């Protein structure tokens, strides 16, 4: 297992063989880890450099808060973003430092769910390091108070009732069916259970609560509208966590949306975990995006 210190916190990462093509950096979502990207990386790594890592406090990047050197990018502070160590700006700062230490960039970011929001913030705060962004099962920009209150309460409950013995119950089997269109293999349910139990409690709650405030939700459209880099949004047609209409809403703020037929690429028979439900489709979409990005503008 490879780790590298980022602001006092050892971060797990895996970097595939260096290729001539633009590097791809994958950012996982809430209560997940690097491992969910592996089916897509298996498809892409023969021709693309791929970096996957665990967000601070998730997966193998567990930490003690008193060792962390807090801070947020100046560009995030200028927008009035959260200065919490669990805010989107702070996680974007982590990623920028990680890329700098690995001497990797500029890159394309591929972010899933919460990871998509972090990728957008990273592109805004550190534009010189980011060539483009792909948001997978990620959208938003609309603050619906009741829905967000329910979402936060559910998340707090999930984090609060975690116990080690849950891995020996039916929970892994239940997790093969949650948030997906069709049940996953049991191994994925086991991995999801492990990531749920391993996540640092403060980071899990902090990332959830800081990213779902009214102020943070309303900042996302501003970020998308201001970005000069190309942004692509990919949605699962059966996603019950991030409904495609919310993905379309955020995608509609892009500057150059009129250049393509649709602001959102939709995947049929797919729920919220597109990278494990439809890895071959996701890999093909990413390959097509990179080919399009390399074509000279007419």
The 8 nearest C-alpha neighbors of each residue, nearest first, counted from 0:
[[1, 2, 11, 12, 13, 59, 10, 3],
 [2, 0, 11, 12, 13, 3, 10, 14],
 [3, 1, 11, 10, 9, 12, 0, 4],
 [2, 4, 10, 9, 5, 11, 1, 12],
 [5, 3, 9, 8, 7, 10, 6, 2],
 [4, 6, 8, 7, 9, 93, 97, 3],
 [7, 5, 68, 8, 67, 4, 93, 69],
 [6, 8, 67, 5, 66, 4, 68, 9],
 [7, 9, 4, 5, 6, 67, 62, 10],
 [10, 8, 4, 3, 2, 60, 5, 11],
 [11, 9, 60, 2, 3, 4, 8, 12],
 [10, 12, 2, 60, 52, 53, 59, 1],
 [13, 11, 52, 51, 1, 2, 10, 53],
 [12, 14, 51, 50, 52, 15, 1, 11],
 [13, 15, 50, 49, 51, 12, 16, 48],
 [14, 16, 49, 48, 17, 13, 50, 44],
 [15, 17, 48, 18, 14, 44, 49, 47],
 [18, 16, 48, 15, 19, 47, 14, 49],
 [19, 17, 48, 20, 47, 16, 46, 22],
 [18, 20, 21, 17, 47, 48, 46, 22],
 [19, 21, 18, 47, 22, 48, 46, 17],
 [20, 22, 106, 23, 19, 107, 47, 48],
 [23, 21, 48, 106, 49, 107, 20, 47],
 [22, 24, 49, 107, 106, 108, 48, 50],
 [25, 23, 50, 108, 49, 51, 109, 107],
 [24, 26, 109, 51, 110, 108, 50, 23],
 [27, 25, 110, 114, 109, 111, 24, 51],
 [28, 26, 114, 111, 32, 33, 110, 31],
 [29, 27, 113, 114, 112, 111, 31, 30],
 [28, 30, 31, 113, 27, 203, 112, 207],
 [31, 29, 195, 194, 198, 28, 57, 203],
 [30, 32, 29, 28, 194, 27, 191, 58],
 [33, 31, 58, 34, 53, 27, 57, 35],
 [32, 34, 52, 53, 35, 51, 36, 27],
 [33, 35, 36, 32, 37, 31, 190, 51],
 [36, 34, 37, 33, 275, 32, 274, 38],
 [35, 37, 34, 39, 38, 33, 40, 274],
 [36, 38, 40, 39, 34, 35, 41, 33],
 [39, 37, 41, 40, 36, 278, 275, 42],
 [40, 38, 278, 42, 41, 37, 36, 282],
 [39, 41, 37, 43, 42, 44, 38, 36],
 [40, 42, 38, 39, 43, 44, 37, 45],
 [41, 43, 40, 39, 44, 282, 38, 279],
 [44, 42, 40, 41, 45, 47, 46, 39],
 [43, 45, 47, 46, 40, 41, 48, 42],
 [46, 44, 43, 47, 42, 41, 48, 16],
 [45, 47, 44, 43, 18, 48, 20, 19],
 [48, 46, 44, 18, 20, 43, 45, 49],
 [47, 49, 22, 17, 18, 15, 16, 44],
 [50, 48, 23, 15, 22, 14, 24, 47],
 [51, 49, 14, 24, 13, 23, 25, 15],
 [50, 52, 25, 13, 12, 33, 24, 49],
 [53, 51, 12, 33, 11, 13, 54, 50],
 [54, 52, 33, 32, 11, 60, 58, 57],
 [53, 55, 57, 56, 60, 52, 58, 10],
 [56, 54, 60, 57, 61, 53, 10, 62],
 [55, 57, 61, 199, 202, 60, 62, 198],
 [58, 56, 198, 54, 60, 55, 61, 53],
 [57, 59, 32, 60, 53, 194, 198, 197],
 [58, 60, 61, 11, 57, 53, 10, 56],
 [61, 59, 10, 55, 11, 56, 57, 58],
 [60, 62, 56, 59, 57, 199, 55, 58],
 [63, 61, 56, 8, 64, 60, 55, 9],
 [62, 64, 65, 66, 67, 61, 8, 56],
 [63, 65, 67, 66, 62, 68, 201, 8],
 [64, 66, 67, 63, 68, 62, 7, 69],
 [67, 65, 64, 7, 63, 68, 8, 62],
 [66, 68, 7, 64, 65, 6, 69, 8],
 [67, 69, 6, 7, 66, 70, 65, 8],
 [70, 68, 84, 67, 71, 6, 89, 83],
 [69, 71, 89, 68, 84, 72, 82, 92],
 [70, 72, 89, 88, 82, 92, 73, 75],
 [73, 71, 75, 74, 92, 88, 124, 76],
 [72, 74, 76, 75, 77, 71, 124, 78],
 [73, 75, 77, 124, 72, 76, 78, 123],
 [76, 74, 72, 78, 80, 73, 77, 88],
 [75, 77, 79, 73, 78, 80, 74, 72],
 [76, 78, 74, 75, 79, 73, 80, 72],
 [79, 77, 75, 76, 80, 74, 218, 73],
 [78, 80, 76, 77, 75, 81, 214, 82],
 [81, 79, 75, 76, 78, 82, 215, 88],
 [80, 82, 83, 86, 79, 209, 88, 215],
 [81, 83, 71, 80, 84, 86, 70, 76],
 [82, 84, 86, 85, 81, 89, 209, 70],
 [85, 83, 89, 86, 69, 82, 70, 90],
 [86, 84, 206, 83, 205, 202, 89, 209],
 [87, 85, 83, 89, 209, 88, 81, 84],
 [86, 88, 90, 117, 89, 91, 210, 85],
 [87, 89, 91, 86, 90, 71, 75, 92],
 [90, 88, 71, 92, 86, 91, 87, 84],
 [89, 91, 93, 87, 92, 88, 94, 86],
 [92, 90, 121, 88, 94, 89, 93, 117],
 [93, 91, 89, 95, 90, 94, 72, 88],
 [94, 92, 90, 96, 91, 95, 97, 5],
 [93, 95, 97, 91, 96, 92, 98, 90],
 [94, 96, 92, 98, 97, 93, 99, 91],
 [97, 95, 99, 93, 94, 98, 100, 92],
 [96, 98, 94, 100, 99, 95, 93, 101],
 [99, 97, 101, 103, 95, 96, 100, 102],
 [98, 100, 102, 96, 97, 101, 95, 103],
 [99, 101, 97, 102, 98, 96, 103, 3],
 [100, 102, 98, 103, 99, 97, 96, 104],
 [103, 101, 99, 100, 98, 104, 97, 105],
 [104, 102, 98, 101, 99, 105, 106, 22],
 [105, 103, 106, 128, 102, 98, 22, 129],
 [104, 106, 128, 129, 130, 103, 127, 107],
 [107, 105, 104, 129, 22, 130, 23, 21],
 [106, 108, 131, 23, 130, 132, 129, 24],
 [107, 109, 132, 24, 23, 118, 25, 133],
 [108, 110, 133, 25, 132, 24, 134, 26],
 [115, 111, 109, 114, 26, 134, 118, 25],
 [110, 112, 135, 114, 115, 28, 27, 136],
 [111, 113, 137, 28, 115, 136, 114, 135],
 [114, 112, 28, 116, 115, 29, 111, 117],
 [115, 113, 110, 111, 28, 26, 117, 27],
 [110, 114, 116, 134, 111, 118, 112, 113],
 [117, 115, 119, 113, 118, 114, 120, 112],
 [116, 118, 114, 120, 87, 115, 119, 91],
 [119, 117, 121, 115, 116, 120, 110, 108],
 [120, 118, 116, 122, 121, 117, 123, 115],
 [121, 119, 123, 117, 122, 118, 124, 91],
 [120, 122, 91, 118, 124, 119, 123, 125],
 [123, 121, 126, 119, 120, 125, 129, 124],
 [122, 124, 120, 121, 126, 125, 226, 119],
 [125, 123, 121, 74, 122, 120, 126, 72],
 [124, 126, 122, 127, 121, 128, 123, 129],
 [127, 125, 122, 129, 128, 123, 124, 121],
 [126, 128, 125, 129, 105, 130, 122, 104],
 [127, 129, 105, 126, 104, 125, 106, 130],
 [130, 128, 106, 105, 126, 122, 131, 127],
 [131, 129, 107, 106, 105, 228, 128, 132],
 [130, 132, 107, 229, 228, 129, 230, 108],
 [133, 131, 108, 230, 107, 109, 231, 134],
 [132, 134, 109, 231, 230, 232, 108, 135],
 [135, 133, 115, 232, 110, 137, 109, 233],
 [134, 136, 111, 233, 137, 110, 232, 234],
 [137, 135, 234, 112, 111, 271, 233, 241],
 [138, 136, 112, 135, 134, 115, 111, 246],
 [137, 139, 246, 249, 245, 241, 136, 140],
 [140, 138, 245, 141, 249, 246, 248, 216],
 [139, 141, 216, 217, 220, 219, 249, 142],
 [142, 140, 139, 143, 216, 217, 245, 248],
 [143, 141, 213, 144, 216, 140, 217, 147],
 [144, 142, 146, 145, 147, 141, 148, 213],
 [143, 145, 147, 146, 142, 148, 213, 149],
 [146, 144, 148, 147, 143, 149, 150, 142],
 [147, 145, 149, 148, 143, 144, 150, 142],
 [146, 148, 150, 144, 149, 145, 143, 151],
 [147, 149, 145, 151, 150, 146, 144, 152],
 [150, 148, 152, 146, 147, 151, 153, 145],
 [149, 151, 147, 153, 148, 152, 146, 154],
 [152, 150, 154, 148, 153, 149, 147, 155],
 [151, 153, 149, 155, 154, 150, 148, 156],
 [154, 152, 156, 150, 151, 155, 149, 157],
 [155, 153, 151, 157, 156, 152, 150, 158],
 [154, 156, 152, 158, 157, 153, 159, 151],
 [155, 157, 159, 153, 154, 158, 152, 160],
 [158, 156, 154, 155, 159, 160, 153, 161],
 [157, 159, 155, 156, 161, 160, 154, 200],
 [158, 160, 156, 157, 161, 155, 200, 154],
 [159, 161, 157, 158, 156, 162, 155, 165],
 [162, 160, 159, 158, 196, 157, 163, 165],
 [161, 163, 164, 165, 160, 196, 166, 159],
 [164, 162, 165, 166, 196, 161, 167, 197],
 [163, 165, 166, 162, 167, 168, 161, 196],
 [166, 164, 168, 167, 163, 162, 170, 161],
 [165, 167, 164, 168, 192, 163, 170, 171],
 [166, 168, 165, 164, 169, 170, 171, 163],
 [169, 167, 165, 170, 166, 171, 164, 172],
 [168, 170, 172, 171, 173, 167, 166, 165],
 [169, 171, 173, 172, 168, 174, 165, 166],
 [172, 170, 188, 189, 174, 173, 192, 169],
 [171, 173, 169, 175, 170, 174, 188, 185],
 [174, 172, 170, 175, 171, 176, 169, 177],
 [173, 175, 188, 171, 177, 176, 172, 170],
 [174, 176, 188, 183, 182, 172, 173, 177],
 [177, 175, 182, 174, 173, 179, 178, 183],
 [176, 178, 174, 179, 175, 173, 182, 180],
 [179, 177, 271, 270, 176, 239, 240, 180],
 [180, 178, 270, 177, 181, 271, 176, 272],
 [181, 179, 270, 269, 237, 268, 182, 178],
 [180, 182, 179, 183, 176, 269, 276, 268],
 [183, 181, 176, 175, 179, 184, 180, 177],
 [182, 184, 175, 185, 187, 181, 176, 188],
 [183, 185, 186, 187, 175, 182, 188, 172],
 [184, 186, 188, 187, 175, 172, 189, 183],
 [185, 187, 189, 188, 184, 190, 183, 171],
 [188, 186, 190, 189, 185, 184, 191, 183],
 [187, 189, 171, 175, 174, 191, 185, 190],
 [188, 190, 171, 186, 192, 187, 191, 193],
 [191, 189, 187, 193, 192, 188, 194, 186],
 [192, 190, 188, 194, 193, 189, 187, 195],
 [191, 193, 195, 189, 190, 194, 171, 188],
 [192, 194, 190, 196, 191, 195, 197, 189],
 [195, 193, 197, 191, 196, 192, 58, 31],
 [196, 194, 192, 193, 30, 197, 198, 191],
 [195, 197, 193, 194, 198, 161, 192, 163],
 [198, 196, 194, 195, 193, 199, 58, 57],
 [197, 199, 57, 195, 196, 56, 194, 200],
 [200, 198, 56, 202, 201, 203, 61, 57],
 [199, 201, 203, 202, 198, 204, 158, 159],
 [200, 202, 204, 203, 199, 205, 56, 206],
 [203, 201, 205, 199, 56, 200, 204, 206],
 [202, 204, 200, 206, 201, 205, 199, 207],
 [205, 203, 207, 201, 202, 206, 208, 200],
 [204, 206, 202, 85, 208, 207, 203, 201],
 [205, 207, 85, 209, 203, 204, 208, 202],
 [208, 206, 204, 205, 210, 209, 203, 211],
 [207, 209, 205, 211, 210, 206, 204, 212],
 [210, 208, 86, 206, 211, 207, 205, 212],
 [211, 209, 208, 207, 215, 212, 206, 86],
 [210, 212, 208, 209, 216, 215, 207, 213],
 [213, 211, 215, 214, 210, 209, 216, 208],
 [212, 214, 216, 215, 142, 217, 211, 144],
 [213, 215, 217, 212, 216, 218, 80, 211],
 [216, 214, 218, 212, 217, 213, 210, 211],
 [215, 217, 140, 213, 218, 214, 219, 211],
 [218, 216, 214, 140, 215, 219, 213, 220],
 [217, 219, 215, 221, 216, 220, 222, 214],
 [218, 220, 222, 221, 217, 140, 216, 223],
 [221, 219, 223, 222, 140, 218, 249, 224],
 [222, 220, 224, 218, 219, 223, 225, 217],
 [221, 223, 219, 225, 220, 224, 226, 218],
 [222, 224, 220, 226, 225, 221, 253, 252],
 [223, 225, 252, 253, 221, 222, 226, 254],
 [226, 224, 222, 223, 221, 227, 254, 123],
 [227, 225, 223, 228, 224, 123, 222, 122],
 [226, 228, 225, 229, 254, 126, 224, 123],
 [227, 229, 131, 226, 130, 230, 132, 129],
 [230, 228, 131, 132, 227, 231, 130, 226],
 [231, 229, 132, 133, 131, 228, 232, 253],
 [230, 232, 133, 134, 132, 233, 229, 263],
 [231, 233, 134, 263, 133, 135, 264, 250],
 [234, 232, 264, 135, 263, 265, 136, 134],
 [235, 233, 265, 136, 243, 236, 266, 135],
 [234, 236, 269, 266, 238, 270, 237, 265],
 [235, 237, 267, 238, 266, 269, 265, 234],
 [238, 236, 270, 235, 269, 239, 180, 268],
 [239, 237, 270, 271, 235, 242, 240, 236],
 [238, 240, 242, 241, 237, 178, 270, 271],
 [241, 239, 238, 242, 271, 178, 270, 136],
 [242, 240, 238, 239, 136, 243, 137, 245],
 [241, 243, 238, 244, 239, 245, 240, 246],
 [244, 242, 246, 245, 234, 247, 241, 236],
 [243, 245, 247, 246, 242, 248, 241, 138],
 [246, 244, 248, 139, 247, 243, 138, 242],
 [245, 247, 138, 243, 248, 244, 249, 139],
 [248, 246, 250, 244, 245, 249, 251, 243],
 [247, 249, 245, 251, 246, 250, 244, 139],
 [248, 250, 251, 246, 138, 247, 139, 140],
 [251, 249, 247, 252, 248, 262, 253, 246],
 [250, 252, 248, 249, 253, 247, 262, 256],
 [253, 251, 224, 250, 249, 223, 220, 254],
 [254, 252, 224, 256, 251, 255, 223, 250],
 [253, 255, 256, 224, 252, 225, 226, 227],
 [254, 256, 257, 253, 258, 229, 259, 230],
 [255, 257, 253, 258, 262, 254, 259, 251],
 [258, 256, 259, 255, 260, 262, 261, 254],
 [257, 259, 256, 255, 260, 261, 262, 254],
 [258, 260, 257, 261, 256, 262, 255, 263],
 [261, 259, 258, 262, 257, 256, 263, 264],
 [260, 262, 263, 259, 264, 256, 257, 258],
 [261, 263, 256, 250, 251, 259, 247, 232],
 [264, 262, 232, 261, 233, 265, 247, 250],
 [265, 263, 233, 232, 234, 266, 262, 261],
 [264, 266, 234, 233, 235, 236, 263, 267],
 [267, 265, 235, 236, 269, 234, 268, 264],
 [266, 268, 236, 269, 235, 265, 237, 270],
 [269, 267, 180, 237, 236, 266, 270, 235],
 [270, 268, 235, 180, 267, 237, 236, 266],
 [269, 271, 238, 179, 180, 237, 235, 272],
 [270, 272, 238, 178, 179, 273, 136, 240],
 [273, 271, 274, 270, 275, 276, 179, 178],
 [272, 274, 276, 277, 275, 271, 269, 270],
 [275, 273, 278, 272, 277, 276, 36, 281],
 [276, 274, 278, 273, 277, 272, 35, 38],
 [275, 277, 273, 274, 272, 278, 269, 183],
 [276, 278, 273, 280, 275, 279, 274, 281],
 [279, 277, 274, 281, 39, 275, 280, 38],
 [278, 280, 282, 281, 277, 283, 39, 42],
 [279, 281, 283, 277, 278, 282, 284, 266],
 [280, 282, 278, 284, 283, 279, 285, 277],
 [283, 281, 279, 285, 284, 280, 39, 278],
 [282, 284, 286, 280, 285, 281, 287, 279],
 [285, 283, 281, 287, 282, 286, 288, 280],
 [286, 284, 288, 282, 283, 287, 281, 289],
 [285, 287, 283, 289, 288, 284, 282, 290],
 [286, 288, 290, 284, 285, 289, 283, 291],
 [289, 287, 285, 291, 290, 286, 292, 284],
 [288, 290, 292, 286, 291, 287, 293, 285],
 [291, 289, 287, 293, 288, 292, 286, 294],
 [290, 292, 288, 289, 294, 293, 287, 286],
 [291, 293, 289, 290, 294, 288, 295, 229],
 [294, 292, 290, 291, 289, 295, 288, 296],
 [293, 295, 291, 292, 296, 290, 289, 297],
 [296, 294, 297, 293, 292, 291, 290, 289],
 [295, 297, 294, 293, 292, 291, 258, 290],
 [296, 295, 294, 258, 291, 293, 292, 259]]
